[in-house]
Amino acid sequence: MPRERANIRGVLLCLVAVVSLVGCAGQQGAMCTLSDMDSGVSVVWRPADFKGSGGATIRVCVDGSCEERASGDGSEPFGRLSVRLPQDIGAKKLPVELTVTPADGGSPVTYTGQAQLTEERPNGPNCEPVAWVASFRADPVKGLVSSEGFSLQGDQP
């Protein structure tokens, strides 16, 4: 009888170990979500900031590739424009050019800067995809500035 208990105890310990390993593997897979993300440089702004000039066309160029759109009307909380980059571009520093052309026919104003691409993993640290991104804010006075601390409130810096 004691030998049978030892065998049963051994079988139970093996089952617990197997269940634990399966549980860990399942948790690791569950840690990755299914979000997608593209590499690129994005620029955000508050359309209300450009309302005084009747709006503007916002053009963003990154390393020779460009995208543009209207700034939007002041009732929209924010505008955003992204220039896609190759997914595997890596941690490069790229030239960025922002051109703001007032809708009322005023002269375009161009601002330049450098984008330092940083790695983003939207699904977790060990999950795909890997995207290389940078972001800026379009300011009607200062031009191309950091998007850090960007607020949708009109009275924020």
C-alpha positions in Angstrom: 0.0 0.0 0.0 2.7 2.6 0.8 4.3 1.9 -2.6 1.0 2.5 -4.4 0.7 5.9 -2.5 4.2 6.8 -3.6 3.3 6.0 -7.2 0.0 7.9 -7.0 1.9 10.9 -5.4 4.5 10.7 -8.3 1.7 10.7 -10.9 -0.1 13.6 -9.3 3.2 15.6 -9.1 3.8 14.9 -12.8 0.3 16.0 -13.6 0.6 19.2 -11.6 3.9 20.0 -13.3 2.4 19.4 -16.8 -0.6 21.5 -16.0 1.6 24.3 -14.7 3.8 24.3 -17.8 0.7 24.4 -20.1 -0.7 27.2 -18.0 2.6 29.2 -18.3 2.7 28.6 -22.1 -0.9 29.8 -22.4 -0.2 32.9 -20.3 2.8 33.8 -22.5 0.7 33.6 -25.6 -2.1 35.6 -24.0 0.4 38.4 -23.2 0.6 39.3 -26.9 -2.4 41.2 -28.3 -3.2 41.5 -32.0 -2.7 45.2 -32.5 -1.1 46.3 -35.7 1.2 49.3 -36.1 3.1 50.8 -39.0 6.5 52.5 -38.9 6.3 56.2 -39.6 6.5 59.8 -38.4 3.3 61.5 -37.3 2.4 65.1 -36.7 -0.6 66.2 -34.6 -2.2 69.6 -34.1 -5.3 71.4 -32.8 -7.3 72.7 -35.9 -8.5 75.5 -33.7 -4.9 76.8 -33.6 -5.2 77.4 -37.4 -8.7 78.8 -37.4 -7.6 82.4 -37.3 -6.1 82.1 -40.8 -9.1 80.3 -42.2 -7.4 77.0 -41.9 -4.3 75.7 -43.6 -2.9 72.8 -45.6 -0.5 70.8 -43.6 2.3 69.0 -45.5 4.8 66.7 -43.9 7.8 65.2 -45.7 10.1 62.6 -44.1 13.2 61.6 -46.0 11.6 62.5 -49.4 8.2 60.9 -48.8 5.3 63.4 -48.3 1.7 63.5 -47.2 -0.7 66.4 -46.8 -4.2 67.3 -45.7 -6.3 70.3 -44.6 -5.9 71.4 -41.0 -9.6 70.8 -40.4 -12.2 73.2 -38.9 -12.0 74.4 -35.3 -14.7 72.0 -34.1 -12.5 69.0 -34.6 -10.4 68.2 -31.4 -7.3 67.3 -33.3 -5.7 66.6 -36.7 -3.1 64.0 -37.5 -1.0 63.2 -40.5 1.5 60.3 -40.8 4.2 59.5 -43.3 4.7 55.7 -43.5 8.2 54.3 -43.5 9.5 50.8 -44.3 8.5 48.5 -41.4 12.1 47.4 -40.8 13.8 50.8 -41.1 15.4 50.7 -37.6 16.5 53.4 -35.2 17.5 56.0 -37.7 17.5 59.8 -37.6 15.6 61.2 -40.6 15.0 64.8 -41.8 11.4 66.0 -41.4 9.9 69.0 -43.1 6.6 70.7 -42.1 5.0 73.1 -44.5 1.9 75.1 -43.5 0.1 76.9 -46.3 -2.7 79.3 -45.1 -6.0 78.7 -46.8 -6.5 82.4 -47.3 -3.7 82.5 -49.9 -0.9 83.6 -47.5 2.7 82.5 -48.0 3.6 79.0 -47.0 5.9 78.6 -44.0 8.3 75.7 -43.8 9.9 74.3 -40.7 12.5 71.5 -40.5 13.7 69.1 -37.9 15.1 65.7 -37.3 13.1 62.6 -36.3 14.8 60.0 -34.1 12.9 56.8 -34.7 12.3 54.7 -31.6 11.1 51.2 -31.3 7.4 50.5 -30.4 5.9 47.1 -29.8 2.1 47.6 -29.5 1.5 43.9 -28.4 4.1 43.6 -25.7 7.9 43.5 -25.3 8.4 40.1 -26.9 5.7 40.3 -29.5 5.4 41.3 -33.1 5.1 43.7 -34.9 8.1 46.0 -34.2 7.4 49.6 -35.5 9.9 52.5 -35.7 8.1 55.8 -34.9 8.5 59.5 -34.1 5.9 62.1 -33.5 5.7 65.9 -33.5 3.2 68.7 -33.0 2.5 71.3 -35.6 2.3 74.7 -33.9 1.2 77.7 -36.0 3.9 79.9 -34.3 6.7 77.6 -33.3 6.4 75.1 -36.2 7.6 71.6 -35.7 7.8 70.9 -32.0 7.8 67.9 -29.7 4.4 66.2 -29.2 5.2 65.3 -25.6 2.6 66.8 -23.4 0.3 67.5 -26.3 -3.2 68.5 -25.0 -6.5 68.8 -26.8 -7.3 71.8 -24.6 -6.8 75.2 -26.2 -5.1 76.8 -23.2 -2.3 74.2 -22.8 1.2 74.8 -24.2 
